[in-house]
């Protein structure tokens, strides 16, 4: 299986290559996405470090003057029905002039990917690459703390579910349903006119609607995007009422990992992280543990306005393993929870929502299916926590899944069927990494 799987994965990445960067899927996602490119770079690091370095450099074409890395950089000349119109980045003074981007961010894996790629580069290139990226990465982390953690709580607040990467994950969708919808949306929902949204979507042209975000969730996300735009995509200007402001678990766990990578990069370059930023890094590690709920033995995202934990179980609960912040008893509980066959360990683990949860939906996007990027991150976390055997089992099961169903976007946790895009870049890239993994 190994060499054939690697060949198929490489073919997908070659087909999706657009010059210096790689789109997530030729059909579904023709632009450049932030965390997708990070996964592509990580996956290619060991077999083609120069391309991986180029992939990350291309991400910084989109960096804003204030340091933000946008979640999308639009491909030139592609007709794009909806989303470019939402953002209109060129109207924003801090946005870059040369490319059009979205105006929100996505999980901050850039420093993690930069470090993995640097480790694979030959030494003169490695130093040059890190010297070039380090100040830009620092600017991004400064932006995250300055603009998104103004109260200095240690956790970054997200203003839209597209920022969390697990777009339609149930806790976010529940918070979205609580948002007061405009009158026309209430009418549309009541009259089931939401089906109309399908005419404006491109994803449901290529995949059955049942596998994608529901039309109602999709409409609410568009309404929220208009709301954040009205407030300049600026957390400081967003009203507490009527906004959806979440201290997202997955995002903040990955931020803690990325902070650690920045520290590694600084060490490699003999530079210091300034004390104020270093203090913020430490505050994130402490605050992450505030998201733990002792009775259920899981981590949750938190509503940044009400301070409530959003207590719907999701796969994000395992990401703090990678952050390395959990105490040994918490690690033990998480590892045990992960292996429950009726929850997070069905035939094709790890489902995005445990199979015994009311919200589990076998084929719908982030509401049940297994995703390769999350499996990859959990297996990094397990390795860090010392659970190497389980990490390896997850690695092999993930490879088996891709071998059976192909480089799909996501998979049924129950029977392993592939869903969504069939030529999905991060599935292909991380397959390459998983094939080599124990060597790291
Ligand atoms: C979907 C995913 C998001 C990803 C994007 C491009 O929207 O939810 O995480 O970045 O597709 O692949």
Boltz pocket constraint, residues with backbone or C-beta under 6 A from the ligand:
constraints:
  - pocket:
      binder: B
      contacts: [[A, 24], [A, 29], [A, 33], [A, 35], [A, 36], [A, 165], [A, 166], [A, 167], [A, 168]]
      max_distance: 6.0
